[in-house]
Amino acid sequence: MPRLSNLRTLLLAALLAAAPLAHAIDRDQAAAKVQKQTGGRVLSVDSADRGGEKVFRVKVLTRSGEVRIVIVDAKTGRVR
């Protein structure tokens, strides 16, 4: 039985290590990420579904006065 116990421990450790990858970022984090990347002012943040994946649509007013929509993957935080 010690082998089974070790296997369970390793499996649990692997699951716990992978857990942070499963967490989504929230709308405030998405807004902060876009604001930092563009240097603009965030006007609004909406959640949407794109191809079965949750994303945030962040509307931002850039320094040049342009209004842009920036897509942020809610699972990874990747800005598209």
C-alpha positions as CSV (number, residue, x, y, z in Angstrom):
1,M,0.0,0.0,0.0
2,P,2.9,2.5,0.4
3,R,3.2,2.8,-3.4
4,L,-0.5,3.6,-3.7
5,S,-0.2,6.3,-1.0
6,N,2.8,7.8,-2.8
7,L,1.0,7.8,-6.1
8,R,-2.0,9.5,-4.5
9,T,0.3,12.1,-3.0
10,L,2.0,12.8,-6.3
11,L,-1.3,13.0,-8.1
12,L,-2.7,15.4,-5.6
13,A,0.5,17.6,-5.8
14,A,0.2,17.6,-9.6
15,L,-3.4,18.7,-9.4
16,L,-2.7,21.4,-6.9
17,A,0.2,22.7,-9.0
18,A,-2.0,22.9,-12.1
19,A,-4.9,24.6,-10.3
20,P,-3.7,28.2,-10.7
21,L,-3.7,27.7,-14.5
22,A,-7.4,26.9,-14.4
23,H,-8.3,30.2,-12.7
24,A,-9.7,33.0,-14.8
25,I,-8.7,36.6,-14.5
26,D,-11.4,39.0,-13.5
27,R,-12.7,42.1,-15.3
28,D,-10.6,44.4,-13.1
29,Q,-7.4,42.5,-14.0
30,A,-8.4,42.6,-17.7
31,A,-8.9,46.3,-17.5
32,A,-5.6,46.9,-15.7
33,K,-3.8,44.8,-18.3
34,V,-5.2,46.8,-21.2
35,Q,-4.7,50.1,-19.5
36,K,-1.1,49.3,-18.9
37,Q,-0.5,48.0,-22.4
38,T,-2.2,50.9,-24.2
39,G,-1.6,53.7,-21.8
40,G,-5.2,54.8,-22.4
41,R,-8.3,55.2,-20.3
42,V,-10.6,52.2,-20.0
43,L,-14.1,53.2,-20.8
44,S,-15.9,49.8,-20.2
45,V,-15.4,46.1,-19.8
46,D,-17.9,43.5,-21.0
47,S,-17.6,39.7,-20.8
48,A,-18.4,37.8,-24.0
49,D,-18.2,34.3,-25.5
50,R,-15.9,33.8,-28.5
51,G,-15.7,30.3,-29.9
52,G,-16.7,28.8,-26.6
53,E,-14.1,30.7,-24.7
54,K,-14.8,33.5,-22.2
55,V,-13.2,36.8,-23.1
56,F,-13.4,40.3,-21.9
57,R,-14.1,43.1,-24.4
58,V,-12.3,46.2,-23.1
59,K,-13.2,49.5,-24.6
60,V,-10.3,51.9,-24.2
61,L,-9.7,55.5,-25.2
62,T,-6.0,55.7,-26.4
63,R,-3.7,58.6,-25.9
64,S,-4.2,59.6,-29.5
65,G,-7.9,59.9,-28.9
66,E,-8.9,56.6,-30.7
67,V,-11.5,54.4,-29.2
68,R,-10.4,50.7,-29.5
69,I,-11.9,47.4,-28.4
70,V,-9.2,45.1,-27.0
71,I,-10.0,41.4,-26.4
72,V,-8.5,39.7,-23.3
73,D,-8.7,35.9,-22.9
74,A,-10.4,35.4,-19.5
75,K,-8.7,32.1,-18.9
76,T,-5.1,33.0,-19.8
77,G,-5.1,36.8,-19.5
78,R,-3.6,37.0,-23.1
79,V,-4.4,40.2,-24.8
80,R,-5.4,39.8,-28.5
